[in-house]
Amino acid sequence: MELLKRYLQAVAEHLPARGRQDTLAELKANLESEIEGREEELGRNLTEAEVAAVLEAHGMPVLVASRYGSQHFLIGPSLFPVYWYTLKRSFPLVVLAYTVVQMVDIFFNSGSGAELGHRIGTAIGHFPAVALTFWGIMTLGFAVFEYGQGSFFPRMTLPKWSVRDLPPLERTEKKKHSFASGIADLIVSILMVVWLLAVPNHPYLILGPGMKVLHDTPFALTPEWHVIYWQFLGLLIAMLPLKAAMLLPSLRHARGWLQLAVKALGFLILVIMVQVRTFFVSGSSISAQNLHSLQGINNGITLGFKLALAISAVNFLWELWQEISAGQHRRAHYAAVL
Amino acid sequence: MEQRTKDEAPTNSSFDPDTPGAELFDSLRLELRRGCLVLAVLAQLHQEHYGYTLRKSLSETGLEIEESTLYPLLRRLETQGLLTSQWREEEKRNKRFYRLSAHGHRILDLLLAEWNRINDSLNKIVQKER
C-alpha cells in the first residue's frame, strides 16, 4: 500500500488546507475499497503494477485535487461578459489618456527635433507595459469581485432594461459609428490642439528642418496670424467636448446632431480663413517678380479656402437635411410601432 | 496527450475518435451527461452509500462515472445541502456515508419532474422527425 500512501501524499499537496484531512480520509477509504473490490474479482492480491493501474485510472494528483477546490475560474461565466465589455470599452480610453499625457509632455518638454523623435519612440515603447498593467489590474479587480461576491460584496444583478429604451434602428446606408474611430478622432484633435499650443515656443514643429528654408524666403507671415491663431485654436478646442460627447452611449441618439455641430465649427474655421485674404507679406527686401509671386500665392490660398468653404457648405446642408429626414423617419416608425 | 477519463470514455453511441466531428460529439455528450449524472447520484442516494459502493451501484445500472468526478461531486452536493454525510466504521474501516437530505428530496422531485417533461418533449420531437 506504499503506492497508495504516495498517491494520497501527492494529492494532499494540492488540496486546500481547509478540510484536507477529511478529504484524504474519504479518498483513502474509497481507493482501498476500489482495490479490495478488484482483489475480490480476481480472487488474489493485486500486484504493484495493478495497484498502480487503479491509481493512475483515478487521475493525476493535481487534477484530482483541483476538483475538490471551490472555484476553478478567475472570472465566472456570469461576470465574464461584463468583464469583456468593460475591457473593450475602457481600453480605447486608456489609449486616449496615455496619448494625451505623453504628447503634452513631449511637445512642451522637448528642446529639439531629435529629442522630440526620441521621446515619441520611448512613449510608444512603454505603451505595451501600460496596456499589460491595465489588463492585469482590470482582471485582478474582476477576479476579486468574483471571489468575494455574495460574501464580501453584494451579488451582481443586471440592471432593469426595456427593449423600448434601445437606440432606434440605424439606417443601413449610413456608415456605422465606431467607438474606436471616435477615440482615434478625439486623439488626433487633442494632438492638433497640443501641437498648435506648442508651435509659438517651438517653431520647428511647423515644418521641422524646413523652417530654415522659410526663413531664407523674402516672405513673412502676416501679423493677422496672431488673431487668426487664437480664433482657430478656440474653435478647435470647442470641438473637443463635442467629440468626447459623441463617445458617450447615453448620447447615442444625439450623435448625428453632435457631428453636425462639429462640422459647423469646422465650417467657421473656413469662414475665418476666407476672410483673411493675405496670408503672407513681403520681407524687408523683395524684388518686383517676388512681389508678383506673393500676390499669386495669397490669391491661390484664398481661392483654395473659398472652394473648400463652398464644398463644406454643400456637404453641411446635405447632412443637415439627412439628419432632419432621419429624425422624421424615426418618429414615424416609433408611432407605427406604438 | 490528455488521458481519456471514464466520463469521456466511448460508449455504444460514440464513434471513432478519428471521424470528423468526434471531438464535438464528445464535448456535447459530456455536457449532456453532466446534469444527468447529478440527477442519477441524487436518485441513487435515496439509499445510503459511500463513494465506492455508490459508483458500483451506478455502474451496475449502466451509468459509468469516474471516481475523481463522483467523489468531489458528492462533496459539492453536500455543501449545497442536498446530501447529508456521516463517518461510520464498516468492515473495520471508517467510511463516509451519504444520503439525500430533506432539501435534497424536494429538489430531486422537482428535477425528476423537469427531466420527465424534457424526456416527453424530446420523444415527441424525435417521433415527429421519424
Chai-1 contact restraints between the chains, C-beta under 6 A:
chainA,res_idxA,chainB,res_idxB,connection_type,confidence,min_distance_angstrom,max_distance_angstrom,comment,restraint_id
A,E26,B,R96,contact,1.0,0.0,6.0,A-B,restraint_1
A,A29,B,R93,contact,1.0,0.0,6.0,A-B,restraint_2
A,A29,B,K95,contact,1.0,0.0,6.0,A-B,restraint_3
A,N30,B,G51,contact,1.0,0.0,6.0,A-B,restraint_4
A,N30,B,Y52,contact,1.0,0.0,6.0,A-B,restraint_5
A,S33,B,Y52,contact,1.0,0.0,6.0,A-B,restraint_6
A,E34,B,Y52,contact,1.0,0.0,6.0,A-B,restraint_7
A,H58,B,E67,contact,1.0,0.0,6.0,A-B,restraint_8
A,H58,B,S68,contact,1.0,0.0,6.0,A-B,restraint_9
A,G59,B,S68,contact,1.0,0.0,6.0,A-B,restraint_10
A,V64,B,S68,contact,1.0,0.0,6.0,A-B,restraint_11
A,R67,B,S68,contact,1.0,0.0,6.0,A-B,restraint_12
A,R67,B,P72,contact,1.0,0.0,6.0,A-B,restraint_13
A,Y68,B,P72,contact,1.0,0.0,6.0,A-B,restraint_14
